[in-house]
Amino acid sequence: MSPSSTIHLERTSPQTARITFANPPMNVVLSETVVALHKIVRDLDNDPDIQVVVFESGVPDFFFNHYDGADAANLPVPEHEDDAPVWTDMVMRLSKASYVSIAAIRGRTRGGGNELALACDLRYASREKAFFGQPEVGLGILPGGGGTERLPRAIGRDRALEAILGSADYDADLAERWGWVTRTLPDTELDAFVDATVTRLASFDRQALATAKAMVGRATLPPDADLIASYGAFVDAMAGPALLPRAMAIGALAADKGLDVEYQLGEYIGQVNQNL
């Protein structure tokens, strides 16, 4: 990736890699982010040695945030008409990849960021610093990156409905109790735990890891067609009438209160809708 990219790949050994998100101050997703991440995931899928890939943030307080609405006009399109949407293809590849993907989560993890984390095989979160949410419905749009397909499979229908329809933020303790993440750890222990897990898995037989993951995937992964349909609904909603007044109201709050709107987005979304 170029030095200015929001995505940075570090090959830490022949068997392992780290992918770091860095788009300060809020780590929002850009079209460039999606394109760069798609290329990395696709290239790693063809790598004969890779066994474990860690996703982490380079921005304090934000793991991987929602899509930047100001960049919506630049949403990446597939190269061929019959191809899956770029984001959808990326998360499908990630879930089915022969390597094990681990999300090491610190900070706010919302929208597309949460959907990327859900597409990872293992999610380890800072007990003090990780927060989760799917804010789209509260903004008048829809999750389009797999949240409506993966979250119910992880936490159950009713809890997924509360999270998706309510558009609130959830702390790491509740996320762990619900099964949203694999486990939480004290922030001071998160890195060492992830490193130990990477070392352990990288020492195992690659084919055994890949086959076991595929077997579990057959029982748990959502159909590709459902993920593609949800992305289409997201794109349609982005052009609908419900988004603009909510986006303008959130923008006005951000101009007044600054970064606090992103820190407390779930709370501010509720206020905005009650005031429309």
Sequence and secondary structure as in RCSB ss.txt:
>XXXX:A:sequence
MSPSSTIHLERTSPQTARITFANPPMNVVLSETVVALHKIVRDLDNDPDIQVVVFESGVPDFFFNHYDGADAANL
PVPEHEDDAPVWTDMVMRLSKASYVSIAAIRGRTRGGGNELALACDLRYASREKAFFGQPEVGLGILPGGGGTER
LPRAIGRDRALEAILGSADYDADLAERWGWVTRTLPDTELDAFVDATVTRLASFDRQALATAKAMVGRATLPPDA
DLIASYGAFVDAMAGPALLPRAMAIGALAADKGLDVEYQLGEYIGQVNQNL
>XXXX:A:secstr
  TT SEEEEEEETTEEEEEE  TTTT B HHHHHHHHHHHHHHHT SS  EEEEEESBTTEEE  B GGGGGG 
   SSTTS  HHHHHHHHHHH SSEEEEEEEEEEETHHHHHHHHSSEEEEEEEEEEEE  TGGGTS   SSHHHH
HHHHH HHHHHHHHHH   EEHHHHHHHTSSSEEE HHHHHHHHHHHHHHHHTS HHHHHHHHHHHHHHH   HH
HHHHHHHHHHHHHTSSSHHHHHHHHHHHHHHHTTHHHHTHHHHHHHHHHH 
